[in-house]
Amino acid sequence: MTNALTFMIVDDDADDCEFFCEAISEINPLSKCLTASNGEDALMKLRGLIEPLPDFIFLDLNMQRMDGRKCLAELKKDSTLKNIPVIILSTSSSQKDIDDTKMLGASYYMTKPSEYQKLRKEIAFVMTQNWSGHS
């Protein structure tokens, strides 16, 4: 993988953000990793970016201030941001959560893996998919 991709990780757990950014860097050292601590923070940062917007947004469901569902709904309403693939991250594997986020426009639902190698494998999978038409 040689393309430089930009990712945004939206998670209120700083350790999870660090893990994701490390995994992304190991998979593709040219990639850039942006972080936000909640939905409000993510929207503020994304709307303030001139270029480049991230190629992917990994969005935690359960956060303070603005949770992942509300943030996802706002992202999909924004004409500039709505086409960025959003990958939901959650410790929940509830079918209701999966269905609800797909209805809101999520491209993919990923249960947070407890092992680093599984995390790398999931991120590598996301990087190799053609997400056009999924947002």
N, C-alpha and C positions, 0 to 999 in steps of 0.2 A: 504494500500500500504506500504510494508515494504522494498522493494528493494531500495538501495541507488543508485540513478541515477545522472548522471552529465549532466548539460545543459549548452549551451553557448547561450547567448543573444547578438545579434549583432544589435546595434541601436545607432544612434548618439544622441538620447534623453536620458540623464542620468536618468530623472524621470521615463521614460518608463522601463529602465533597472531595476531600483529599484523596481517598481511595480511588474515586472515579477518575480524577485528574491524573493520578499515577498510572492507572490502567490504560487510559487513553494515550498517554505519553509513551508507554511501553509498546503499544500496538502501532502507533504512528507518531514518531518523535517530532514530525513537522506540525502536528495539530496544536491548536490553541484551546485552552480550557478556561471559560469564564464561569464565575460562580455567583449565585444569589441566595440569600438566606430565607426568602419566602416569596410568595407570589407578587406582593407589592414591589419588593426590591427588584424582582426579575422584570416586571413591566416597566419600572422606572429606568432600569439600565438598558433594556431593549429599545425603548422609545427614544432614549438619548444617544444611541449608537448612530453614527453616520454610515459607516460601512466597516467591515463586512458584518452582516447579520450572521448569527450562528447557522450552521448547516443542520444542526439537531438541537433540540431542547430535551433534556432529561428532567422530568418534573415529579417531585415527591408529592404524594397525595395529602399526607397529614402534616400540616405545618401551622404555626401560629400566624396571626395577622391576616393572611390570605392563603387559604389552602389550595391544593392542586386543582381541584374541580373549578373553583372560581377563577383561578389564573388561566386555566385551559379555556374556559368560556370567553374570557377577555381576549386571549391570544387569537381565538378564532373569529372574533368580531373586528379585529384590527386588520385593515387592508394590507398593511405593510408586513405584518407578522403571521397572518393566517396560513400561509403556505409552508411554513417551517415545520418539518415533521416533529411531533411531540411524542416522546416516549415516556409513559407513566412509570414511575418507580414506586413500589409500595411493599411493605412487609405483608400486606393482605393478599391472599389469593382468592378472595371472594368473587364469585361469578358476577354478583351484583355490581361490585366496583369495576370489574372488567367491562361489563355491558354499559354501565353508566358513562365511563370515560370514552368508550368507543362512540357512543351517541353524541358526546360533546366534541368529538373530532380527533381524539388521540389516534396516532398511527400505530402504536404498539403498546402493549402492557407487559411490564417486566417485574416479576417478583424479585425483590432485592435478594441476591444470593448471599449466603453467609460465608462463602469461601471465595477468596481472591481470584483463583483460576476460573471459577464459574462466572464471576463478574467480567473478567477479560473476554471470555468466550461470548457472553451476551453482547458486550459492546462491539466486539469484532463482527458479530452477526448483524447488528444494527448498521454498522459502517458499510457492509457489503450489499445491503438491500437497495432496490430502486423504490423510493418512497413517493414518486410522482403519482398523483391520484389518490394518495392516502390521507391527505390533509383536508 
